Structure formats: structure tokens, C-alpha cells
Amino acid sequence: MGDMGGAMAGLGALFFLFYLIGVVIVGVPFWFILKRAGFSPYLTFLNLILGLGTLIIMIILAFSKWPAGESGRTSTVQDLMRQFQGGR
């Protein structure tokens, strides 16, 4: 019976490891998406709330005006083309 407790502790540690890997796989892209859109990347921590955070972040991104604008940052090529054409 004592061996069963050790096996359960091992499964708990394995579950926690897989949970951390899942949080990183989902969290890192959300961090960069939110930062690029002009929102606080700390909204990523909502993902820790049993998947409900992902839905909330998607709703925020879909239905709010992005602080960084529709396209985020402009690329260097676009900036050079604007300067070449005499734009700002």
C-alpha cells in the first residue's frame, strides 16, 4: 500500500510538468500577440484560469480597438517607401 502513494506522487509531478509545458506553449504566443497589438502582455496570465482566460483574451482582441492600430508596427520597407514617395 505504501508503494501506491509514491506512484500517485509521481503522477502528480508528471501532471504538473505537463501543465507547465502547456502554459508555456499557450502563454508565449499570447504574450507576443498582446504586446504587438498594444495591450498589456500581462493579460496572458488570465490563461492560468482553467482555459477561460483564453476566451476572454480572444474576445478582447476581437471586439476592442487596438491601441497599436490595425496593423501594429509598420515594417522598415514600408517606411522607406513612404519616405521615397515624399510622404511622412
C-alpha positions as CSV (number, residue, x, y, z in Angstrom):
1,M,0.0,0.0,0.0
2,G,2.9,2.4,0.6
3,D,4.1,1.9,-2.9
4,M,0.8,3.2,-4.3
5,G,1.4,6.6,-2.6
6,G,4.8,7.0,-4.3
7,A,3.2,6.2,-7.7
8,M,0.5,8.8,-7.1
9,A,3.0,11.4,-6.1
10,G,5.0,10.6,-9.3
11,L,1.8,11.0,-11.4
12,G,1.1,14.3,-9.7
13,A,4.5,15.6,-10.5
14,L,4.2,14.4,-14.1
15,F,0.8,16.1,-14.4
16,F,2.2,19.4,-13.1
17,L,5.1,19.2,-15.6
18,F,2.7,18.7,-18.5
19,Y,0.6,21.6,-17.1
20,L,3.6,23.9,-17.1
21,I,4.6,22.9,-20.6
22,G,1.0,23.6,-21.8
23,V,1.0,27.0,-20.1
24,V,4.3,27.9,-21.9
25,I,3.0,26.7,-25.3
26,V,-0.1,28.8,-25.0
27,G,1.3,31.7,-23.0
28,V,4.3,32.7,-25.1
29,P,2.3,33.3,-28.3
30,F,-0.4,35.2,-26.4
31,W,2.3,37.4,-24.8
32,F,3.7,38.4,-28.2
33,I,0.3,38.9,-29.8
34,L,-0.9,41.1,-27.0
35,K,2.3,43.1,-26.9
36,R,2.2,43.6,-30.7
37,A,-1.5,44.7,-30.5
38,G,-0.6,47.3,-27.9
39,F,-2.3,45.7,-24.9
40,S,-0.5,44.7,-21.7
41,P,1.1,41.4,-22.2
42,Y,0.4,40.6,-18.6
43,L,-3.1,39.7,-19.7
44,T,-1.5,36.4,-20.6
45,F,-1.7,35.4,-17.0
46,L,-5.5,35.1,-17.5
47,N,-4.7,31.8,-19.3
48,L,-4.0,30.3,-15.9
49,I,-7.7,30.4,-15.1
50,L,-8.7,27.0,-16.5
51,G,-8.9,28.0,-20.1
52,L,-11.5,30.7,-19.5
53,G,-8.7,33.3,-19.8
54,T,-8.0,32.3,-23.4
55,L,-11.6,33.0,-24.3
56,I,-11.5,36.4,-22.5
57,I,-8.3,37.4,-24.3
58,M,-9.8,36.4,-27.7
59,I,-12.9,38.4,-27.0
60,I,-10.7,41.4,-26.0
61,L,-8.7,41.1,-29.2
62,A,-11.7,40.6,-31.5
63,F,-14.0,43.4,-30.2
64,S,-11.8,46.2,-28.9
65,K,-9.9,48.9,-30.8
66,W,-6.2,48.0,-30.7
67,P,-4.0,50.7,-29.1
68,A,-1.3,49.9,-31.7
69,G,-3.7,50.2,-34.6
70,E,-5.0,47.6,-37.1
71,S,-1.6,46.5,-38.4
72,G,0.6,47.0,-35.4
73,R,4.0,48.3,-36.2
74,T,5.0,49.1,-39.8
75,S,7.9,47.4,-41.4
76,T,11.1,49.2,-42.4
77,V,10.4,48.6,-46.1
78,Q,7.0,50.4,-45.8
79,D,8.7,53.3,-44.0
80,L,11.4,53.6,-46.7
81,M,8.7,53.6,-49.5
82,R,6.8,56.4,-47.8
83,Q,9.9,58.5,-47.4
84,F,10.9,57.8,-51.1
85,Q,7.4,58.9,-52.2
86,G,7.6,62.1,-50.2
87,G,5.1,61.0,-47.5
88,R,5.6,61.2,-43.8
